[in-house]
Amino acid sequence: MLPEHPAPETFLPLKPHWFHVLLSLMDQEQHGYGIMQEVLDRTGGKVRLWPATLYGTLKRLIDAELIEESDERPTPELDDARRRYYRLTTFGRRVLAAESDRLEDLVRVIHSKRGFKERKAES
């Protein structure tokens, strides 16, 4: 029998570090340093996950069953035995999708407010 999870919405809004880690794992398994680099590159250097923050976040995401360690490893010449690889769980994907929907709704509200502000300024 599958373990029961709470509704994905109970995790919302996601902590920013959680969101960035889940987003990094959305399309590929990665090790910690790879996650740090992907977040740094994706955000143009605006978000930096320091090792203590990252590894604490990874532990909490594993405890919440949003990610898990992966047993799959790259070929030995591309791997370092000390690395741990992580991947999203199915539940983690559901939580990330719920957060993405929440953020999209928020952006829609911002755009509608912006339009209201611009119309008001023209009056």
Phi and psi in degrees as GROMACS dihedral restraints (atoms count N, CA, C in turn):
[ dihedral_restraints ]
;  ai    aj    ak    al  type     phi  dphi    fc
    3     4     5     6     1   -73.1    20    10
    4     5     6     7     1   143.5    20    10
    6     7     8     9     1   -66.3    20    10
    7     8     9    10     1   147.3    20    10
    9    10    11    12     1   -87.9    20    10
   10    11    12    13     1   134.1    20    10
   12    13    14    15     1  -111.8    20    10
   13    14    15    16     1   154.9    20    10
   15    16    17    18     1   -67.8    20    10
   16    17    18    19     1   170.0    20    10
   18    19    20    21     1   -62.2    20    10
   19    20    21    22     1   139.7    20    10
   21    22    23    24     1   -53.4    20    10
   22    23    24    25     1   -33.5    20    10
   24    25    26    27     1   -62.9    20    10
   25    26    27    28     1   -19.7    20    10
   27    28    29    30     1   -68.1    20    10
   28    29    30    31     1   -15.0    20    10
   30    31    32    33     1   -91.5    20    10
   31    32    33    34     1    -5.8    20    10
   33    34    35    36     1   -92.5    20    10
   34    35    36    37     1   149.0    20    10
   36    37    38    39     1   -69.5    20    10
   37    38    39    40     1   143.7    20    10
   39    40    41    42     1   -68.9    20    10
   40    41    42    43     1   145.3    20    10
   42    43    44    45     1   -62.1    20    10
   43    44    45    46     1   141.7    20    10
   45    46    47    48     1   -53.8    20    10
   46    47    48    49     1   -40.9    20    10
   48    49    50    51     1   -64.4    20    10
   49    50    51    52     1   -39.6    20    10
   51    52    53    54     1   -60.8    20    10
   52    53    54    55     1   -46.8    20    10
   54    55    56    57     1   -58.6    20    10
   55    56    57    58     1   -46.8    20    10
   57    58    59    60     1   -65.3    20    10
   58    59    60    61     1   -38.0    20    10
   60    61    62    63     1   -67.6    20    10
   61    62    63    64     1   -46.5    20    10
   63    64    65    66     1   -60.8    20    10
   64    65    66    67     1   -42.3    20    10
   66    67    68    69     1   -62.4    20    10
   67    68    69    70     1   -38.2    20    10
   69    70    71    72     1   -63.3    20    10
   70    71    72    73     1   -31.8    20    10
   72    73    74    75     1   -93.3    20    10
   73    74    75    76     1     1.4    20    10
   75    76    77    78     1   -60.3    20    10
   76    77    78    79     1   -40.0    20    10
   78    79    80    81     1  -116.8    20    10
   79    80    81    82     1     3.8    20    10
   81    82    83    84     1  -166.3    20    10
   82    83    84    85     1   153.5    20    10
   84    85    86    87     1   -76.4    20    10
   85    86    87    88     1   146.5    20    10
   87    88    89    90     1  -148.1    20    10
   88    89    90    91     1   158.7    20    10
   90    91    92    93     1   -93.9    20    10
   91    92    93    94     1   169.8    20    10
   93    94    95    96     1   -54.4    20    10
   94    95    96    97     1   -48.9    20    10
   96    97    98    99     1   -62.9    20    10
   97    98    99   100     1   -38.4    20    10
   99   100   101   102     1   -61.7    20    10
  100   101   102   103     1   -39.2    20    10
  102   103   104   105     1   -64.4    20    10
  103   104   105   106     1   -46.7    20    10
  105   106   107   108     1   -56.7    20    10
  106   107   108   109     1   -46.5    20    10
  108   109   110   111     1   -67.0    20    10
  109   110   111   112     1   -41.6    20    10
  111   112   113   114     1   -63.0    20    10
  112   113   114   115     1   -43.2    20    10
  114   115   116   117     1   -63.8    20    10
  115   116   117   118     1   -45.7    20    10
  117   118   119   120     1   -59.7    20    10
  118   119   120   121     1   -46.0    20    10
  120   121   122   123     1   -66.7    20    10
  121   122   123   124     1   -46.9    20    10
  123   124   125   126     1   -62.3    20    10
  124   125   126   127     1   -33.5    20    10
  126   127   128   129     1   -97.0    20    10
  127   128   129   130     1     9.1    20    10
  129   130   131   132     1    60.4    20    10
  130   131   132   133     1    32.5    20    10
  132   133   134   135     1    83.8    20    10
  133   134   135   136     1     1.2    20    10
  135   136   137   138     1   -76.3    20    10
  136   137   138   139     1   -27.4    20    10
  138   139   140   141     1  -119.0    20    10
  139   140   141   142     1   122.1    20    10
  141   142   143   144     1  -122.2    20    10
  142   143   144   145     1   120.2    20    10
  144   145   146   147     1   -94.9    20    10
  145   146   147   148     1   103.6    20    10
  147   148   149   150     1   -69.2    20    10
  148   149   150   151     1   153.4    20    10
  150   151   152   153     1   -51.8    20    10
  151   152   153   154     1   -45.4    20    10
  153   154   155   156     1   -62.3    20    10
  154   155   156   157     1   -40.9    20    10
  156   157   158   159     1   -66.7    20    10
  157   158   159   160     1   -47.1    20    10
  159   160   161   162     1   -60.6    20    10
  160   161   162   163     1   -51.1    20    10
  162   163   164   165     1   -71.1    20    10
  163   164   165   166     1   -30.5    20    10
  165   166   167   168     1   -65.9    20    10
  166   167   168   169     1   -41.1    20    10
  168   169   170   171     1   -64.2    20    10
  169   170   171   172     1   -44.5    20    10
  171   172   173   174     1   -59.2    20    10
  172   173   174   175     1   -42.9    20    10
  174   175   176   177     1   -61.6    20    10
  175   176   177   178     1   -44.6    20    10
  177   178   179   180     1   -67.6    20    10
  178   179   180   181     1   -36.4    20    10
  180   181   182   183     1   -67.2    20    10
  181   182   183   184     1   -36.2    20    10
  183   184   185   186     1   -66.5    20    10
  184   185   186   187     1   -45.5    20    10
  186   187   188   189     1   -59.2    20    10
  187   188   189   190     1   -34.8    20    10
  189   190   191   192     1   -83.8    20    10
  190   191   192   193     1    -1.2    20    10
  192   193   194   195     1    63.2    20    10
  193   194   195   196     1    31.0    20    10
  195   196   197   198     1   -91.1    20    10
  196   197   198   199     1   -26.5    20    10
  198   199   200   201     1  -135.0    20    10
  199   200   201   202     1   167.7    20    10
  201   202   203   204     1  -147.3    20    10
  202   203   204   205     1   159.1    20    10
  204   205   206   207     1   -73.5    20    10
  205   206   207   208     1   144.8    20    10
  207   208   209   210     1  -100.9    20    10
  208   209   210   211     1   142.2    20    10
  210   211   212   213     1   -86.9    20    10
  211   212   213   214     1   -17.6    20    10
  213   214   215   216     1   -74.6    20    10
  214   215   216   217     1   140.0    20    10
  216   217   218   219     1  -134.4    20    10
  217   218   219   220     1   152.8    20    10
  219   220   221   222     1   -67.8    20    10
  220   221   222   223     1   172.6    20    10
  222   223   224   225     1   -59.1    20    10
  223   224   225   226     1   148.4    20    10
  225   226   227   228     1   -52.1    20    10
  226   227   228   229     1   -36.2    20    10
  228   229   230   231     1   -70.6    20    10
  229   230   231   232     1   -16.9    20    10
  231   232   233   234     1  -104.1    20    10
  232   233   234   235     1     2.4    20    10
  234   235   236   237     1  -114.9    20    10
  235   236   237   238     1   161.1    20    10
  237   238   239   240     1  -127.3    20    10
  238   239   240   241     1   121.9    20    10
  240   241   242   243     1   -59.2    20    10
  241   242   243   244     1   -21.2    20    10
  243   244   245   246     1   -77.5    20    10
  244   245   246   247     1   -17.9    20    10
  246   247   248   249     1   -72.9    20    10
  247   248   249   250     1   143.3    20    10
  249   250   251   252     1  -111.1    20    10
  250   251   252   253     1   135.1    20    10
  252   253   254   255     1  -104.5    20    10
  253   254   255   256     1   144.6    20    10
  255   256   257   258     1  -125.2    20    10
  256   257   258   259     1   153.0    20    10
  258   259   260   261     1  -144.8    20    10
  259   260   261   262     1   157.7    20    10
  261   262   263   264     1   -71.1    20    10
  262   263   264   265     1   144.8    20    10
  264   265   266   267     1   -88.4    20    10
  265   266   267   268     1   169.6    20    10
  267   268   269   270     1   -59.5    20    10
  268   269   270   271     1   -42.0    20    10
  270   271   272   273     1   -64.6    20    10
  271   272   273   274     1   -39.0    20    10
  273   274   275   276     1   -60.8    20    10
  274   275   276   277     1   -38.5    20    10
  276   277   278   279     1   -63.6    20    10
  277   278   279   280     1   -39.3    20    10
  279   280   281   282     1   -65.9    20    10
  280   281   282   283     1   -41.1    20    10
  282   283   284   285     1   -66.1    20    10
  283   284   285   286     1   -43.4    20    10
  285   286   287   288     1   -62.1    20    10
  286   287   288   289     1   -40.7    20    10
  288   289   290   291     1   -64.2    20    10
  289   290   291   292     1   -41.5    20    10
  291   292   293   294     1   -63.5    20    10
  292   293   294   295     1   -41.7    20    10
  294   295   296   297     1   -67.2    20    10
  295   296   297   298     1   -39.2    20    10
  297   298   299   300     1   -62.0    20    10
  298   299   300   301     1   -43.2    20    10
  300   301   302   303     1   -61.0    20    10
  301   302   303   304     1   -42.6    20    10
  303   304   305   306     1   -62.2    20    10
  304   305   306   307     1   -43.3    20    10
  306   307   308   309     1   -68.5    20    10
  307   308   309   310     1   -38.0    20    10
  309   310   311   312     1   -62.6    20    10
  310   311   312   313     1   -41.3    20    10
  312   313   314   315     1   -61.4    20    10
  313   314   315   316     1   -42.0    20    10
  315   316   317   318     1   -62.9    20    10
  316   317   318   319     1   -41.3    20    10
  318   319   320   321     1   -64.9    20    10
  319   320   321   322     1   -38.8    20    10
  321   322   323   324     1   -60.9    20    10
  322   323   324   325     1   -41.9    20    10
  324   325   326   327     1   -63.3    20    10
  325   326   327   328     1   -44.0    20    10
  327   328   329   330     1   -59.5    20    10
  328   329   330   331     1   -45.8    20    10
  330   331   332   333     1   -63.6    20    10
  331   332   333   334     1   -40.2    20    10
  333   334   335   336     1   -68.7    20    10
  334   335   336   337     1   -36.5    20    10
  336   337   338   339     1   -67.8    20    10
  337   338   339   340     1   -39.9    20    10
  339   340   341   342     1   -60.5    20    10
  340   341   342   343     1   -43.4    20    10
  342   343   344   345     1   -62.2    20    10
  343   344   345   346     1   -39.2    20    10
  345   346   347   348     1   -64.5    20    10
  346   347   348   349     1   -44.4    20    10
  348   349   350   351     1   -61.8    20    10
  349   350   351   352     1   -43.1    20    10
  351   352   353   354     1   -65.6    20    10
  352   353   354   355     1   -39.9    20    10
  354   355   356   357     1   -65.1    20    10
  355   356   357   358     1   -40.6    20    10
  357   358   359   360     1   -65.8    20    10
  358   359   360   361     1   -38.9    20    10
  360   361   362   363     1   -66.6    20    10
  361   362   363   364     1   -30.5    20    10
  363   364   365   366     1   -72.2    20    10
  364   365   366   367     1   -24.0    20    10
